[in-house]
Structures are given as structure tokens and as C-alpha cells.
Amino acid sequence: MHQRERIAEGVALPRPIIMIVGGSGPTAKRLKTHCTRRGMRVRSVPDCGTALESLQAAEGRGGPSRMPPVGAVILDVESAGVGAGAFRELLQQEYPGLSLLELPPAGAGPEDVGLLVGAVEQGIREKQAHHGRAGDPDAETYETPLHGYKFEDLNSRNPRMLELFQLIPRVAQTDSPVLIVGETGTGKELVAAAIHRQSLRKDGEFFTINCGALTETLLESELFGHEKGAFTGAIRTKKGYFELASGGTLFLDELGTISPAMQVKLLRVLQEMEIRRVGGTRLQKVDVRIVAATNASLEDAVAAGTFREDLYYRLNVVQVQIPPLRDRPEDIPLLAEVFRAKFSEGLGRTDVANIDPAAIRRLRSYLWPGNVRELENVIERAIILTHGAAVTESDLPEQLRREEARRTAIPNFDLDEPLFAVVQRVRSAVEREYLKRLLRRYKGHLGRAAEHAGMNRRTLYSKMQVYGLRRQDFR
């Protein structure tokens, strides 16, 4: 039988798309050409984060889609970026109906590409024979596995976080300042530490200083050091963090709280890379990489005249944004399990082996104004209090168990935030609560719920994915 006819008969109709992840290597390029010439539909994506986002949007186990299904994923490990190994594991867990193939190292000849194409076709046939076409929301296949990406000390299943994981190594290879933006409790210090460990300065020191926790005088002494007798209590000369971190990285948390006078001194350090100790006269060169973080909008502070514009642009060479936990609900079960394992071991409660599904559902229904840090504290408390082998709903704090807390539609906000950001957050919270009540009324029946809401079934399912809602939780 002719090859093109064999593909049409053996794969599926409509023809599935072959997704190549990475694809910048020579083998991947030859493979794409080879597949296209043989009648296959090929889509290339630059990295694992884009691939996952594409799968969730186009295939994603949603309702019927006008887009062709993805029948196979070809992973070009050499050019797919950080997280290829974790992406492979997550793909196998979430998309068992997809054929996954890894490309060999560069140097494979044209005959090897032909073999790879044959392996792709065979893999698609075998997977479809065992699983059928994925994508029916009525099929009992949508579960949230406790598997995800791990990069340094960060864990996530969210596409935006995966993009962050892939951004970190690129950012780390320079000495340019980095500004990390995120709400309190999102893990800004973990990101800063990951940047340091991925950098050429990884053998140097990594110091953290919370600028908002110190008075201006004490902050100046901590950053720049002081000479003996510089002020009352200065009984000896002390090096500051700029000197101690020379050759390494200094992480300045809550940078938006520093005074105008301190802003001027920090700007000088960034421009000249030299400091003068408090009470001293000698300038000293330092070699330190600055990573700063803020939970407030420095752009608004610049507009209000409370933060220097020149310092802002000096610090904001590369900006890294961390989404709040409420915007990545798929991470809640994953992180809860990570913290359970951590605290059950650390607190000597190895008998606490899991978290009850009802407790997970309650965790997912909460808005987490304190983000990941609040979730960590909740799980630690639950491990301490539980009497059984699993964390149950009754082990969670009262504010999570109260109906009022679960139904609160207005998340915490800061007046430093622009109005549009606050409105968008409130809108998202109200929309999520509306969908929860709607699905509860119709016991998870998507057709009737979608009709009631005045939207089509596919749109409803897409919104459920965005807000981390599962139909089986409402039956």
C-alpha cells in the first residue's frame, strides 16, 4: 500500500497534528520536512511551556473542538529548554492518548529520520487503539494528578510558571539586575535563589535582606556596613551585605519601601559598583549582582513621585512576574502534596500519608490571599492537628471551612494597585463563584449549566479549566 494511503487509514480521520517541541535542531528540522512531504500536519512550538499551553487550549480534554487533535508529540530535548524531563512525565500522566517520541542527538542521518516517521505513525495507531480520541468532557478521564514540573525549589503545573522556569536560566547567565514582581507569599525569594544557583555566581554567596523590616538607619548599616565609632553602639567595624555578597548575589526584598535618601545611595551603587561604609571616607569597589523584589507597583510609585524613575529603570532591566496562587488553581493539589510530604517528615508524622479528596476540594475553593506561603502554613497546621493517616477537611482552619470564606467574591487588594487590576481580580473571583454555584445546582451536568449561563458547552468547559473546576466535584 502507498505510504500516504497507509497513513490515512492507520492514523485517524481527521488527520492529527504532529507537535514538535523545540524543533531548532537539525534532526527536528529534517523530521518536520519529512512528515510534511508524507501528508502529515506538523506544528512546531519553541519550548515545553508553549507546548503545554497549546495542548491545554486545543486538546486539553475540553469539549468538541474545531481544531485538529494532537496525535503525537516529538520532543527535541536538545532545544526544548529546561523542564523537558518533567514535561515528559506530565505528558504521560495527563495525555496518555498521545504518542511521545524523543529525538536522538544531533547527527542522525536521513535514514534515521525515516525510521522516526515510522515510529510516529506506529505510536499514534497504538495509542488510539488503547485510548481512543481524547477530548470528551463526559468521559471519566479528567483527574488532577499530583505530578508537575520541579525546577530548583519551585513546583508547578501551570504554563505561565513553566515559562518562568525556562526564563530563569537565560536571565541567570548575565549580571544584569532583575526585578521580581509578585504578591506577598508567591515565592519571590525562591525565584531569586534559583537565579543565583543557575548563574556563573553560583559558587559565591547569596544574601537576602528584607528592606521593609528595617529602619532607614539600620538598613544603611546592613547594606553598606559601618566603621567603628560611626554611631552609638558601633563598637567594631562591620562589613555590609554589599561587601559580603561580592562575587555573589544580593536579594533586596520589598524594595518599594525604601526611603528617597536610600534610593539615591542604591542608585550610586548600581551605577558605580562602589560603596562607602557608614562613618567611613574610603570608597570600596564591590562585585555583586542585584536581584530586587516588590509586591507593589513601582510604576505607580514612580508616577506618584515616591520612587525614583532612574532607579526603577536601572533595576528593571529584566522583569520576572510570578502569578498569584488564585490564578493557577491547578497548582493547589500539587503544592499541598509537596508540603504534606515535607511536614510529615519534618514533624515526625510519617503516618500522615495523603490528603483526603474532600480536603483538596476545599483547598481549591479558597482564594488564598496569602498565596503559597498561606497554603504552606495551612498544611503544616493540618499535619500537626490530624489524628489519622490523612489530612481531612476538619483539619483545615475555620476560615477555609466556613461557607462565607468559600463564597467570598472580593479578594484582598492593595490601594497601590491600579483600578483595572483590582476590577479584573474581583471579576475573576465572582465568575469563578458563579460557575461553582451553577455546577452545584446542575450536579455537574455541563449541557444544562451552559444553557443556563447563556454560553456554549465548550466555553463553559474552558472557563472551568481556567478556574480549576472539575465536573465530578459537583455530582
ABEGO torsion letter per residue (X at the ends): XBAAAAAAAABEOBBBBBBBBGGABAAAAAAAAAAAAAGBBBBBBABAAAAAAAAAAAAGGBBBBABBBBABBBBBAAAAEBGAAAAAAAAAAABAABBBBBBBBBGBBAAAAAAAAAAAAAAAAAAAAAAEBBGBAABBABBBBBBBBBBEABBBABAAAAAAAAAAAAAAABABBBBBBBBBGAGAAAAAAAAAAABAAAABBBBBBBAAABBAAAAAAAAAEBBBGABBGBABBBBBAAAAABGBBBBBBGAAABBAAAAAAAAAAAAAGBBBBBGBABBBBBBBBBBBBBABBAAAAAAAGABBAAAAAAAAABBBBBBBAAABAAAAAAAAAAAAAAAAAAAGBAABABBBAAAAAAAAABAGAAEAAAAAAAAAAAAAABABABBBAAABBAAAABAAAAABABBBBBAABBAAAAAAAAAAAAAAAAAAAAAAAAGGBAAAAAAAAGBBAAAAAAAAAAAGBBAAAAX
